[in-house]
């Protein structure tokens, strides 16, 4: 992409790679520009943020990823802002969030994270107005993982807005555990499609279709949500691999069984891949899929 010498802060790296071990889990995270954007000389529309808030067993790790609207100027800036705002909101509330995760207060977590997400996306719309940009063009999907550093706490929390994927590799098989959003309006829908509200493994399956939520323990109420909010809190099993990704990787995973089989072989061994190996795995080309790919995977010890 062309660079402006007076606005070098606007540059976006082609590839971002990060990783560490916390508590009982090992984290790998990557964001890679897609072949299509590379060919056209356009910046990566995906943005990735990894951050630790707090210390010792009270620490909370946040992984946030966002994708800017397709074919709109400044899409990369909108994605970066979305990650920035949710990072700031979670960081300021991390002590309460960590306490709620360890105490399994799913209701408080869901309503609180819904508010934080709406507030962050509301700031993105305000930023668009300040720049004189249509808020529908200066927008982004947002997907987040919260991982407590306490090795005794196996709860993993996903939340966000917009398309993408949430998958789990357990016992050599991939499970698509993305919370579903339907066109139903009215009362909130609890469950995962037609499944019960809780799986045999004890995973609560919840979603919110944009109806008002109770007062948040974390932030003041924002303006009404414009996109369905997705939430899932589940208990990880030893040997699980949890994968959160943007649409650039979620779509080929859902559409190409060969890619699922390849990653199963690569990620099933008990020792997580190193950073370079994880980067190579997430860059495997699949014909017909050339978007940016952003992914965060968590291996459970």
GUNU-853089 format. One record per residue (C-alpha): x, y, z. Coordinates in steps of 0.2 Angstrom, whole numbers, padded with zeros to 4 digits, always signed. Each point is the difference from the previous one (the first is absolute). Layout:
XYZ;...
***
This chain:
+0000+0000+0000;+0006+0018-0003;+0007+0009+0015;-0003+0018+0005;+0016+0007+0007;-0010+0012+0011;-0012-0014+0007;+0011-0015+0003;-0011-0005+0015;-0013-0006-0013;+0012-0014-0007;-0006-0018+0003;+0012-0014+0001;-0003-0014-0013;+0001-0013+0015;-0001+0001+0018;+0005-0015+0011;-0001-0003+0019;-0001-0013+0013;+0003-0005+0018;-0004-0012+0014;-0012+0005+0014;-0006-0012+0014;-0006-0016-0008;-0001+0006-0018;+0012+0005-0014;-0005+0014-0012;+0004+0003-0018;-0007+0014-0010;+0003+0006-0017;-0007+0013-0013;+0006-0002-0018;-0005+0010-0015;-0009-0010-0013;+0006-0003-0018;-0013+0011-0007;+0005+0015+0010;+0019-0004-0004;-0004-0001-0019;-0009+0017+0001;+0013+0009+0011;-0014+0003+0013;+0003+0000+0019;-0006-0015+0011;-0018+0004+0006;+0002-0012+0015;+0007+0007+0016;+0006-0010+0015;+0003+0004+0018;+0007-0011+0014;+0001+0007+0017;+0002-0005+0018;-0008+0010+0014;+0004-0003+0018;+0013-0011+0008;+0003-0018+0007;-0016-0011+0001;-0011+0016-0001;+0006+0004-0017;-0012+0000-0015;+0006-0003-0018;-0010+0008-0014;+0001-0004-0018;-0009+0011-0012;-0002+0000-0019;-0010+0011-0012;-0003+0001-0018;-0004+0016-0009;-0014+0002-0013;+0005-0007-0017;+0004+0012-0014;-0001+0016+0011;+0014+0012+0003;+0007+0000+0018;-0006-0018+0003;+0017-0004+0008;-0002+0015+0012;-0018-0005+0005;+0006-0017+0005;+0015+0007+0010;-0011+0012+0009;-0013-0014+0004;+0014-0010+0008;+0007+0015+0009;-0017+0005+0008;-0005-0018+0006;+0018-0002+0007;-0002+0016+0010;-0017-0005+0006;+0005-0017+0005;+0016+0006+0008;-0009+0013+0011;-0012-0014+0006;+0012-0015+0000;+0000-0002+0019;-0019-0002+0000;+0000-0011-0016;+0013-0011+0007;-0010-0002+0016;-0016-0004-0009;+0009-0013-0011;+0007-0009+0015;-0016+0000+0009;-0010-0006-0016;-0012+0015+0000;-0005-0003-0018;-0015+0012+0001;+0010+0015+0006;+0014-0004-0012;-0012-0001-0015;-0009+0016+0004;+0016+0009+0005;+0010-0005-0015;-0015+0005-0011;+0000+0017+0007;+0019+0002-0002;-0001-0006-0019;-0015+0012-0004;+0009+0014+0009;+0016-0004-0010;-0009-0001-0017;-0009+0016+0005;+0016+0009+0001;+0005-0006-0017;-0016+0007-0007;+0004+0017+0009;+0017-0001-0007;-0008-0002-0018;-0011+0015+0003;+0015+0011+0006;+0009-0005-0016;-0015+0004-0011;-0002-0018-0005;-0015-0011-0002;-0001-0011+0016;-0005-0015-0011;+0016+0002-0010;+0011+0003+0015;-0005-0016+0009;+0008-0017+0005;-0004-0017+0007;+0007-0003+0017;+0004-0017+0008;+0008-0003+0017;+0007-0013+0012;+0003+0002+0018;+0012-0012+0008;+0003+0000+0019;+0018-0003+0005;-0006-0010+0016;+0005-0018-0004;-0014-0006+0010;-0013+0009-0011;-0004-0009-0016;-0014+0012-0006;+0003+0008-0017;-0011+0015-0005;-0004+0005-0018;-0010+0015-0005;-0002+0011-0014;-0010+0007-0015;+0000-0005-0018;+0005-0015-0011;+0015-0012+0004;+0003-0016+0008;+0002-0009+0017;+0006-0018-0001;+0006-0013+0012;+0012-0014-0004;-0004-0014+0013;+0005-0018-0002;+0005+0002-0017;-0016+0007-0007;-0005+0018-0004;-0015+0007+0008;-0008+0017-0007;-0006+0008+0017;-0003+0017-0008;-0016+0007+0009;-0014+0001-0013;-0010+0016-0004;-0017-0002-0008;-0012+0012-0007;-0012-0003+0015;-0006+0016+0009;-0008+0003+0016;+0005-0010+0016;+0018-0005+0001;+0004-0017-0007;+0011-0012+0011;+0009-0014-0007;+0010-0005-0015;-0012-0003-0015;-0013-0013+0007;+0012-0007+0013;-0003+0002+0019;+0007+0015+0009;+0014-0011+0007;+0010-0014-0008;+0004-0017+0008;+0018+0007+0003;-0008+0014+0011;+0003+0014-0013;-0013+0014+0001;-0006+0005-0017;-0007+0018+0000;-0003+0014-0012;-0008+0017+0000;-0010+0007-0015;+0001+0018+0004;-0013+0002+0014;+0003+0011+0014;+0011-0007+0014;+0000+0004+0019;+0012+0013+0006;+0018-0004-0002;+0012-0003+0015;+0014+0007-0011;-0006+0015-0010;-0014+0013-0003;-0013-0005-0012;+0004+0004-0018;-0011+0003-0015;-0011-0014-0006;+0010-0014-0009;+0000-0001-0019;+0007-0018-0002;-0004-0016+0009;+0011-0003+0014;+0008-0018+0001;+0006-0007+0017;+0006-0017+0006;+0009-0005+0016;+0006-0018+0000;+0011-0011+0011;+0015-0007-0009;+0006-0018+0002;+0018-0005+0000;+0006-0003-0017;-0013+0012-0009;+0006+0013-0013;-0012+0015-0001;+0001+0010-0016;-0008+0017-0003;+0002+0008-0017;-0006+0013-0012;-0010-0005-0015;+0016-0002-0011;+0004-0016+0009;-0017-0005+0006;-0007-0001-0017;+0013-0013-0007;-0001-0010+0016;-0019-0002-0002;+0001-0003-0019;+0016-0010-0003;+0001-0017+0010;+0018-0002-0006;+0005+0016+0010;-0008-0007+0016;+0009-0017-0002;+0016+0009-0003;-0001+0011+0016;-0006-0015+0010;+0016-0009-0004;+0010+0016+0004;-0008+0005+0016;-0005-0016+0008;+0017-0004+0008;+0001+0004+0018;+0014+0013-0003;-0007+0016-0008;+0009+0006-0015;+0013+0014+0001;-0004+0017-0007;+0008-0003-0017;-0009-0017-0002;-0017+0008+0005;+0003+0014-0013;+0004-0013-0013;-0016-0010+0004;-0012+0015-0001;+0007+0005-0017;-0004-0016-0009;-0008+0005-0016;-0017-0006-0005;-0006+0004-0017;-0014+0013-0001;+0004+0008+0017;+0012+0015+0000;-0006+0011+0014;+0010+0005+0015;+0002-0013+0013;+0000+0004+0019;+0000-0014+0012;+0003-0004+0019;+0002-0018+0006;+0001-0005+0018;+0008-0017+0005;-0006-0007+0017;+0014-0009+0010;
***
